Amino acid sequence: MLKILRTAGLLTLSLFILSGCDFRSPQNCSALYQDRPDLLSNFSIGRNGLANRTSSSLSWARCPAGMQLSSLGNCSGSPLFLNFDQAQVYAIEISEKSAQKIRLPTRREMNSIAESNCINPSLNPNVFPASTVDKFWTSEQNMLRSNLACTVYTYRGRSTCNESKLIERPFMLVVEREKY
């Protein structure tokens, strides 16, 4: 009888321990924000297709490069897929033509817009309506190997600097404004 009680006690303890573990993945960002268009992750949305946080001098294009924000608040067109050097040149050309300081974001900046409470992609669709799961170029390169550059994978918002510069990837653009 004592052996059965010990076994039952271990079984109860095992069930208690296992029930305390939560192996669920974070919720899909699209589902999380679907019915809450007012949730903007501390961004303010401008009419010019840009979004920015109040404390930042950085404005984000709400659509990936190559796409435009429509009057309905959706992104139209197709995102550009360029290799690292082409993406850098594209940003420089846009910057020169618009007379604004436009560039690719750094890894830290890309990571700052990732949502920690959701995935697939880890970007708030109310702010970035054409959010997709992909590796996005950043402005940074691998410090030791000149043929590698940095990307942020938007599934969870993780970054790496081991991506071949020759691979064609989408990218975001940011506009730097002077701090007042």
C-alpha positions in Angstrom: 0.0 0.0 0.0 2.8 2.4 0.9 4.4 1.7 -2.5 1.2 2.6 -4.3 0.9 5.9 -2.3 4.6 6.8 -3.2 3.9 6.1 -6.9 0.7 8.1 -6.8 2.6 11.0 -5.0 5.3 11.0 -7.6 2.7 10.9 -10.3 0.9 13.9 -8.8 4.2 15.7 -8.3 5.1 15.0 -11.9 1.8 16.3 -13.2 2.2 19.4 -11.1 5.7 20.1 -12.4 4.6 19.5 -16.1 1.6 21.6 -15.8 3.8 24.5 -14.7 5.7 24.5 -18.0 4.2 26.5 -20.8 5.4 25.3 -24.2 3.1 27.4 -26.3 4.5 29.8 -28.8 3.7 33.5 -28.6 0.5 34.5 -30.4 0.5 35.5 -34.1 0.8 39.3 -34.3 -1.9 39.6 -36.9 -4.3 37.8 -34.6 -3.2 39.8 -31.6 -3.8 43.2 -33.3 -6.7 42.2 -35.6 -9.6 43.7 -33.7 -7.6 46.5 -32.1 -6.6 49.1 -34.7 -6.0 51.6 -31.8 -3.0 49.6 -30.6 0.0 51.3 -32.2 3.0 50.2 -30.0 3.7 53.8 -29.0 3.9 54.9 -32.6 2.2 57.9 -34.1 1.0 57.5 -37.6 1.6 60.4 -40.1 -0.4 61.1 -43.2 2.9 60.9 -45.2 3.3 57.1 -44.9 5.7 57.4 -42.0 5.4 56.3 -38.3 7.5 57.5 -35.4 7.7 57.2 -31.7 7.4 60.4 -29.8 10.8 60.2 -28.1 12.6 59.4 -31.4 13.9 61.5 -34.2 13.6 58.5 -36.5 10.6 58.0 -38.7 9.8 54.6 -40.3 8.4 54.0 -43.7 5.3 51.9 -42.9 5.8 49.8 -46.0 8.9 47.9 -47.1 11.0 49.7 -49.8 9.3 49.4 -53.2 5.8 49.6 -51.8 3.6 52.6 -51.1 1.0 53.3 -48.5 -2.5 53.6 -50.1 -5.2 55.9 -48.9 -6.9 52.9 -47.2 -3.8 52.4 -45.0 -2.6 49.3 -46.9 0.7 48.8 -48.7 0.4 48.5 -52.5 2.9 47.3 -55.0 5.7 44.8 -54.4 8.6 45.0 -52.0 12.0 45.3 -53.6 14.4 42.4 -53.1 17.9 43.7 -53.6 21.3 42.5 -52.5 23.0 44.4 -49.7 25.0 46.9 -51.8 22.0 47.6 -54.1 19.8 48.3 -51.1 22.4 50.8 -49.7 22.6 52.6 -53.1 18.8 52.7 -53.3 18.6 54.4 -49.9 21.3 56.9 -50.9 19.5 57.7 -54.2 16.1 58.2 -52.5 17.8 60.4 -49.9 19.5 62.6 -52.5 16.3 62.9 -54.6 14.1 63.8 -51.6 16.7 66.0 -49.8 16.0 64.0 -46.6 18.3 61.8 -44.6 17.0 58.4 -45.6 18.8 55.1 -44.9 18.4 51.5 -43.9 17.9 51.0 -40.2 20.6 49.5 -37.9 20.1 46.2 -36.2 19.3 47.9 -33.0 16.7 50.1 -34.7 15.0 47.1 -36.4 15.0 45.2 -33.1 13.4 48.2 -31.4 10.2 47.8 -33.6 9.9 44.1 -33.0 7.0 43.1 -30.7 8.1 40.8 -27.9 4.6 39.5 -27.2 3.9 38.1 -30.7 5.5 36.5 -33.7 5.0 35.6 -37.4 5.9 38.4 -38.1 7.0 40.2 -34.9 5.8 43.6 -36.2 2.6 45.4 -35.3 0.4 45.2 -38.5 -1.4 48.4 -37.4 1.8 50.3 -37.9 3.5 48.1 -40.6 0.5 46.8 -42.7 2.6 44.8 -45.1 4.6 43.0 -42.4 6.0 39.7 -43.7 8.2 37.0 -42.4 11.6 37.5 -44.0 15.2 38.5 -43.4 15.4 42.3 -43.8 18.7 44.0 -44.6 20.0 46.5 -42.0 22.7 49.1 -42.6 25.4 47.1 -40.9 28.0 44.7 -42.1 29.9 41.9 -40.5 32.9 43.4 -38.8 35.3 40.5 -39.6 34.1 39.3 -43.0 33.5 41.9 -45.8 31.3 39.6 -47.8 28.7 39.3 -45.0 26.1 41.8 -43.7 23.4 42.0 -41.0 19.8 41.1 -41.3 16.8 40.9 -38.9 14.5 38.0 -39.3 11.0 39.3 -38.6 9.5 36.0 -37.5 10.7 36.8 -34.0 12.9 39.9 -34.5 16.3 38.2 -34.2 19.4 39.5 -36.0 22.5 38.0 -37.5 25.5 39.4 -39.3 26.3 36.2 -41.2 24.2 36.8 -44.4 25.9 36.8 -47.8 25.7 40.3 -49.3 24.8 38.8 -52.6 21.5 37.4 -51.5 18.5 39.5 -52.4 16.4 40.6 -49.4 13.7 43.1 -48.6 14.5 46.2 -46.5 12.9 49.0 -44.6 13.8 52.7 -44.8 14.0 55.2 -42.1 14.1 59.0 -42.2 16.3 60.8 -39.7 14.9 64.1 -38.5 16.8 66.7 -36.5 16.0 66.6 -32.8 14.3 69.8 -31.5 
